[in-house]
Amino acid sequence: MDLALQLLFTGIGIGAVYALVALGFVLIFRATNVVNFAQGEFSMVAAYLMVVFAVDLALPYWLSFLLSLGGMALLGVIFNLGVYYPLRHRSFLPVIIATIGASILMANGVLALYGPQPQVLEGWFETPGIQVGPVYLDSQYLLIIVVTMILVVFNYWFFEKTMLGKKLQATSQDKEMASLLGISVSTMIMITFIYSAILGGLAGILVAPILFVSIQMGSTIALKAFAATIIGGFGDVTGAIIGGLALGIIETFGAAYISVPYKDAFAFMVLVAFLVFRPQGIFGERVAEKA
């Protein structure tokens, strides 16, 4: 029982990272009807920005954090203008291919600038964690869980209670109608790309002290997050969060009780099961089309 509680805490911590990246997938998809396969690279770039600012330049950690998120906001603008905007009137396939190309460009760009050697980033807290009964609460995992909970509440408040959030929702539901109502669709899409880049970057920064900062970390996180969006129901914000947390718990328990080398396979086994038996995901609905 003690081991199960410890694994549950760890799984929720890892799953929260997947949930943040999955949320970025969902926001972009709802705004543009396109899957951004560079979402994982946002996490990788942000982690390397933290290494540059906090380690190489020895800036204060809080300042490095703000500069890194600012860099991710700028990257979101560049990504929107350079990848999505020129292809906005094309079908979804060219845009998806462009996002894949952008992810390869970012990965190889960081590789050329920083080299293949993985980097180490210190965590936020000097205290590694606290013991609560039989469960050891790692401080970095606690931070990840708390930040994710705050963002979940913020997303609900932002999209349901603010005018800007309602404009973003209107744009995602019907761009033409939103434009007729006087909403600047291009501005709303720009804001969505910036927000998704910051979410992906935040996930990378939070998980970097747990993992080595490497070129491969972005693709690994993105694959799990993409699986989480499908399991939760593609396009559903709640589904992205629940799917991410579920995947983190499943792979943690699978590694502990079945096999550590195959822990990454458990998430995709669950994904295959959902694609076979419930392809619309947990919160998705079947869509019928007339022939």
C-alpha positions as CSV (number, residue, x, y, z in Angstrom):
1,M,0.0,0.0,0.0
2,D,2.8,2.4,0.8
3,L,4.5,1.7,-2.5
4,A,1.2,2.3,-4.3
5,L,0.7,5.7,-2.7
6,Q,4.3,6.6,-3.6
7,L,3.8,5.5,-7.2
8,L,0.5,7.4,-7.4
9,F,2.1,10.6,-6.3
10,T,5.0,10.2,-8.9
11,G,2.5,9.2,-11.6
12,I,0.4,12.3,-11.0
13,G,3.5,14.5,-11.1
14,I,4.7,13.0,-14.5
15,G,1.1,13.0,-15.8
16,A,0.7,16.7,-15.0
17,V,3.6,17.5,-17.4
18,Y,1.8,15.5,-20.2
19,A,-1.4,17.3,-19.3
20,L,0.2,20.7,-19.8
21,V,1.6,19.8,-23.2
22,A,-1.7,18.1,-24.2
23,L,-3.5,21.3,-23.3
24,G,-1.3,23.1,-25.8
25,F,-2.2,20.5,-28.5
26,V,-5.9,21.0,-27.8
27,L,-5.8,24.8,-27.8
28,I,-4.1,24.9,-31.2
29,F,-6.4,22.3,-32.6
30,R,-9.5,24.1,-31.5
31,A,-8.3,27.4,-32.8
32,T,-6.9,26.2,-36.2
33,N,-8.2,22.6,-36.7
34,V,-4.5,21.6,-37.1
35,V,-2.3,19.4,-34.8
36,N,0.9,21.2,-33.9
37,F,3.5,18.4,-33.8
38,A,6.1,21.0,-32.7
39,Q,4.4,21.3,-29.3
40,G,7.0,19.0,-27.7
41,E,9.9,21.0,-29.1
42,F,8.5,24.0,-27.3
43,S,9.2,22.1,-24.0
44,M,12.7,21.3,-25.2
45,V,13.6,24.8,-26.3
46,A,12.3,26.3,-23.0
47,A,14.4,23.8,-21.0
48,Y,17.5,24.8,-22.9
49,L,16.7,28.5,-22.5
50,M,16.7,27.9,-18.7
51,V,20.1,26.2,-18.9
52,V,21.4,29.2,-20.9
53,F,20.1,31.8,-18.5
54,A,20.4,30.0,-15.1
55,V,23.5,28.0,-15.7
56,D,25.6,29.6,-18.4
57,L,24.8,33.2,-17.6
58,A,24.3,32.5,-13.9
59,L,21.2,34.7,-13.7
60,P,18.8,34.4,-10.8
61,Y,16.5,31.5,-11.2
62,W,13.3,33.6,-11.1
63,L,14.7,35.9,-13.7
64,S,15.8,33.0,-15.9
65,F,12.3,31.6,-15.6
66,L,10.6,34.8,-16.7
67,L,13.1,35.3,-19.6
68,S,12.5,31.7,-20.7
69,L,8.8,32.2,-20.8
70,G,9.2,35.5,-22.6
71,G,11.4,33.7,-25.2
72,M,8.6,31.1,-25.6
73,A,6.0,33.8,-26.1
74,L,8.3,35.2,-28.9
75,L,8.7,31.7,-30.3
76,G,4.9,31.4,-30.4
77,V,4.7,34.6,-32.4
78,I,7.4,33.5,-34.8
79,F,5.8,30.0,-35.2
80,N,2.4,31.5,-36.0
81,L,3.7,34.0,-38.5
82,G,6.3,31.6,-40.1
83,V,4.6,28.3,-40.1
84,Y,0.8,28.6,-39.7
85,Y,-0.1,32.0,-41.2
86,P,1.3,31.5,-44.7
87,L,-0.6,28.2,-45.0
88,R,-3.8,29.2,-43.2
89,H,-5.9,28.9,-46.3
90,R,-4.6,25.5,-47.3
91,S,-5.9,22.2,-46.2
92,F,-4.8,20.8,-42.8
93,L,-2.2,18.4,-44.3
94,P,0.4,21.0,-45.5
95,V,0.1,22.8,-42.1
96,I,0.7,19.5,-40.2
97,I,3.7,18.8,-42.4
98,A,5.0,22.3,-41.8
99,T,4.7,21.8,-38.0
100,I,6.7,18.6,-38.3
101,G,9.3,20.4,-40.3
102,A,9.5,23.2,-37.7
103,S,10.0,20.6,-34.9
104,I,12.9,19.1,-36.8
105,L,14.3,22.6,-37.5
106,M,14.1,23.5,-33.8
107,A,15.7,20.2,-32.6
108,N,18.5,20.4,-35.1
109,G,19.0,24.1,-34.4
110,V,19.5,23.5,-30.7
111,L,21.7,20.5,-31.5
112,A,24.0,22.8,-33.7
113,L,24.1,25.5,-31.1
114,Y,24.4,23.5,-27.9
115,G,25.7,20.1,-28.9
116,P,24.4,16.6,-28.1
117,Q,25.6,16.5,-24.5
118,P,22.6,16.4,-22.1
119,Q,22.5,19.2,-19.5
120,V,21.6,19.3,-15.9
121,L,19.2,21.9,-14.5
122,E,18.8,22.5,-10.8
123,G,15.3,22.5,-9.2
124,W,13.5,25.4,-7.7
125,F,14.0,24.3,-4.1
126,E,17.1,23.5,-2.0
127,T,15.0,21.1,0.1
128,P,14.6,17.9,-2.0
129,G,11.3,17.0,-0.5
130,I,9.3,16.1,2.6
131,Q,8.1,12.9,4.2
132,V,4.4,12.6,4.9
133,G,3.7,9.3,6.5
134,P,4.8,6.5,4.2
135,V,5.0,8.8,1.1
136,Y,8.0,10.9,0.2
137,L,6.8,14.1,-1.6
138,D,9.6,15.2,-3.9
139,S,9.6,19.0,-4.0
140,Q,9.8,19.2,-7.8
141,Y,6.9,16.8,-8.3
142,L,4.9,18.9,-5.8
143,L,5.7,22.0,-7.7
144,I,4.5,20.4,-11.0
145,I,1.2,19.3,-9.4
146,V,0.5,22.7,-7.8
147,V,1.3,24.6,-11.0
148,T,-0.9,22.3,-13.0
149,M,-3.8,22.7,-10.6
150,I,-3.4,26.5,-10.7
151,L,-3.4,26.5,-14.5
152,V,-6.5,24.3,-14.6
153,V,-8.3,26.8,-12.4
154,F,-6.9,29.7,-14.5
155,N,-8.0,28.1,-17.7
156,Y,-11.6,27.7,-16.5
157,W,-11.7,31.3,-15.2
158,F,-10.0,32.7,-18.4
159,F,-12.2,30.9,-20.9
160,E,-15.5,31.1,-19.0
161,K,-15.3,34.4,-17.2
162,T,-13.3,36.8,-19.4
163,M,-14.2,38.5,-22.6
164,L,-10.9,37.6,-24.3
165,G,-11.4,34.0,-23.3
166,K,-14.9,34.0,-24.8
167,K,-13.6,35.6,-28.0
168,L,-11.0,32.8,-28.2
169,Q,-13.7,30.2,-27.8
170,A,-15.9,31.9,-30.4
171,T,-12.9,31.9,-32.8
172,S,-12.3,28.2,-32.2
173,Q,-15.9,27.3,-32.8
174,D,-16.6,29.3,-36.0
175,K,-14.0,31.6,-37.4
176,E,-16.3,33.1,-40.1
177,M,-19.0,34.0,-37.6
178,A,-16.5,35.4,-35.1
179,S,-15.1,37.6,-37.9
180,L,-18.7,38.8,-38.7
181,L,-19.1,39.7,-35.0
182,G,-16.0,42.0,-35.2
183,I,-13.5,39.6,-33.6
184,S,-10.0,39.7,-35.0
185,V,-9.5,36.0,-35.9
186,S,-5.8,36.4,-36.7
187,T,-5.2,38.1,-33.4
188,M,-7.1,35.4,-31.5
189,I,-5.0,32.7,-33.3
190,M,-1.8,34.6,-32.5
191,I,-2.8,34.6,-28.8
192,T,-3.5,30.9,-28.9
193,F,-0.1,30.1,-30.4
194,I,1.6,32.3,-27.8
195,Y,-0.3,30.7,-24.9
196,S,0.3,27.1,-26.2
197,A,4.0,27.9,-26.6
198,I,4.2,29.2,-23.0
199,L,2.3,26.1,-21.7
200,G,4.7,23.7,-23.5
201,G,7.7,25.8,-22.3
202,L,6.4,25.7,-18.7
203,A,6.1,21.9,-18.9
204,G,9.7,21.6,-20.1
205,I,11.0,23.9,-17.4
206,L,9.2,22.1,-14.7
207,V,10.3,18.6,-15.8
208,A,13.9,19.6,-16.7
209,P,15.2,19.2,-13.1
210,I,13.8,15.6,-13.1
211,L,15.0,14.6,-16.5
212,F,18.2,15.5,-18.3
213,V,17.8,18.4,-20.6
214,S,18.3,16.9,-24.0
215,I,17.3,17.2,-27.7
216,Q,15.1,14.0,-27.4
217,M,13.1,15.2,-24.3
218,G,10.6,17.2,-26.5
219,S,9.7,14.4,-28.8
220,T,9.2,12.0,-25.9
221,I,6.9,14.3,-24.0
222,A,5.0,15.2,-27.2
223,L,4.2,11.6,-28.0
224,K,2.8,11.0,-24.6
225,A,0.9,14.2,-24.6
226,F,-0.5,13.5,-28.1
227,A,-1.7,10.1,-26.8
228,A,-3.3,11.8,-23.8
229,T,-5.3,14.1,-26.1
230,I,-6.6,11.1,-28.0
231,I,-7.5,9.2,-24.9
232,G,-9.2,12.2,-23.3
233,G,-11.1,13.1,-26.5
234,F,-9.3,15.2,-29.1
235,G,-10.3,18.9,-28.7
236,D,-11.5,18.6,-25.2
237,V,-9.7,20.6,-22.5
238,T,-10.8,18.4,-19.6
239,G,-10.0,15.3,-21.6
240,A,-6.4,16.5,-22.2
241,I,-5.9,17.0,-18.4
242,I,-7.5,13.7,-17.4
243,G,-5.7,11.8,-20.2
244,G,-2.3,13.2,-19.3
245,L,-2.7,12.4,-15.6
246,A,-4.0,8.9,-16.5
247,L,-1.0,8.2,-18.7
248,G,1.4,9.3,-16.1
249,I,-0.1,7.0,-13.5
250,I,-0.3,4.0,-15.9
251,E,3.3,4.2,-17.0
252,T,4.5,4.7,-13.4
253,F,2.6,1.7,-12.1
254,G,3.5,-0.4,-15.2
255,A,7.2,0.4,-14.7
256,A,7.1,-0.6,-11.1
257,Y,5.0,-3.8,-11.3
258,I,5.7,-5.1,-14.8
259,S,8.8,-3.8,-16.6
260,V,10.9,-0.7,-16.4
261,P,12.4,-1.0,-20.0
262,Y,8.9,-1.1,-21.5
263,K,7.4,1.7,-19.4
264,D,7.0,3.9,-22.5
265,A,5.0,1.1,-24.3
266,F,2.2,1.0,-21.7
267,A,0.9,4.4,-22.7
268,F,0.7,3.4,-26.3
269,M,-0.9,0.1,-25.5
270,V,-3.7,2.1,-23.7
271,L,-3.8,4.4,-26.8
272,V,-4.3,1.4,-29.1
273,A,-7.0,0.0,-26.9
274,F,-8.9,3.4,-27.0
275,L,-8.5,3.6,-30.8
276,V,-10.0,0.1,-31.1
277,F,-12.9,0.3,-28.6
278,R,-13.5,4.0,-28.1
279,P,-11.8,6.1,-30.8
280,Q,-13.6,9.3,-29.7
281,G,-11.8,9.2,-26.3
282,I,-13.2,9.5,-22.8
283,F,-15.0,12.9,-23.3
284,G,-15.4,12.8,-27.0
285,E,-18.6,12.2,-28.9
286,R,-19.3,10.3,-32.0
287,V,-19.9,12.5,-35.0
288,A,-22.2,11.1,-37.7
289,E,-22.0,12.3,-41.3
290,K,-24.5,11.7,-44.1
291,A,-23.2,9.9,-47.1
